[in-house]
């Protein structure tokens, strides 16, 4: 079994091109992880997700601990076996969803008590239990339990929250059972305050993790502020380890974050927006429900030589969404995951060529051109 | 372009093993046609449907004439191009759905006037318009417009309705533009009355069609009655042409109908029931939502060497349905379409071997054993 490890093979400015080695295979970075919340990327088979080029998935501890339950997944052989995905899986800690999905939660130093959004049942999640759950799930990469502060929090509250997260990170490190090829990542908090972010990065580095995530961003602060937080946070993290920007984001967010030294991303955007009719293309996103597509015989991207979505036309996709057919969300999810994986492939190639800034410029120019001319 | 034709290569009792030659390829019979109502087999890509072994699909004229509209599909190159399914497509006439889905319909010799179940818009469907719509859709096999009588109709009403359907069949034959490799099928009506069925079969044979369907069955009369209608109807049809039992049915229905000389079938059962959690297996159907599957690590069919549904367990499928994940309906649809296609493959092999009755006996014995033993 290979040990968990990260090597950087190329750089372009602050951007890194690397390989993450795990118990479940190697991941080429920068990497985008599709989100498989409840042990399924919605509407896709595991084989289908693999065909888009995805090498690692994210699954949500919060959802899985409630249903079907961590002990059950463990008994069934872990997540890889359960969902028949044999490549790496990263699980979040459950903290973020508890904050965003549940009511009646009580948080203290020990952990967080909350009621399930499914049936109101009471649960307690502690740093130790979060790590245990992720172990039962057989996560390749375990995330520490943290508190994700809301956008707009003041500095004192952000500091208190970050300090709590650092104490929890330390307890997660203690609770995590080291196994070859498995890793534990810490999460930098501190909202938009540079001194707090730097303090948090130092605290985590002192504890020592297999990778470092930046949390608490993309919560409403805007892209400029997010990038400025990365500008101060990333240099405070060890260059030898992978860096993961949690929950991000748009294609432009990802390119800008890679330029600032981020290696890993996850986001529901390609899958969730695909289910509502938004298709990503090289000319920017479009809404397939728009009437202008109703008789358009062209594919989403007329210049692509790869038939991403089953060789069908915009008119057909439009029809599927109008008729509320499941195949509409399925095909746009497929298109969007392909788009994201091709974007990452382009980014990786550009870093290898030492031309990431040129790639970014070309990306923005092409997006700015707008959709392909009407027929 | 090959002409439309049918040849019988083997028989076993009254059952026939044949090849249907069309403009869009050859179909091995007896054949089961998955239903792609609105130009999509719900939850499946066209490639996915082809991978189950399906060689021909059924699409619904009624749904497509309302949305996206026959003229639009025609403008976009026809159904094969529209849904990227390059094999044969059979379309029904629209009559059955008008009777079952719409209100405020008025039927007379000219045709039927009805309001769309989508938006209440008024439409008129005549035999000529039904044929025209199916031409616009580029259907490989066009069905004549008929009136499908309800179960329990008295003999006089059944006779009147059948005579109307025969007049409409004649008008459809007149309206149908012959093209190499395309066919038009007549539909035998007459409810459960043998003399009416025989009269209808004779009337259609006089007009002359490329195939003959038996309509108005599986509407509540029960399997015994359905088989007894086939026992009198099928011998009245020309042996040289394919015979199609519309809207049927369960695996046992299909085997019994093949034994009575039927060559073609369509039914929503595998797809519709798959979406609600019913899985077909060689040991009979099961409901994956049942709690006994919650921790069952076995596949649906532990004895199968083919991983129909992505190599996942009953426990995973159970979880997907409990969590209302799209992948649940997708995987059971896939399983059920595979099951039906393997059933047809078994039937075809048995006819070739002259052992269809033995096949039927073994089928019923295996189904009667019930689900595989609990773990």
Interface residues (C-beta under 8 A of the other chain):
Chain A: X38 X39 X40 X42 X43 X44 X45 X46 X47 X63 X67 X68 X72 X75 X76 X77 X82 X83 X84 X294 X295 X297 X310 X311 X312 X313 X315 X316 X318 X319 X320 X322 X323 X325 X326 X327 X329 X330 X331
Chain B: X38 X39 X40 X42 X43 X44 X45 X46 X47 X63 X67 X68 X72 X75 X76 X77 X82 X83 X84 X294 X295 X297 X310 X311 X312 X313 X315 X316 X318 X319 X320 X322 X323 X325 X326 X327 X329 X330 X331
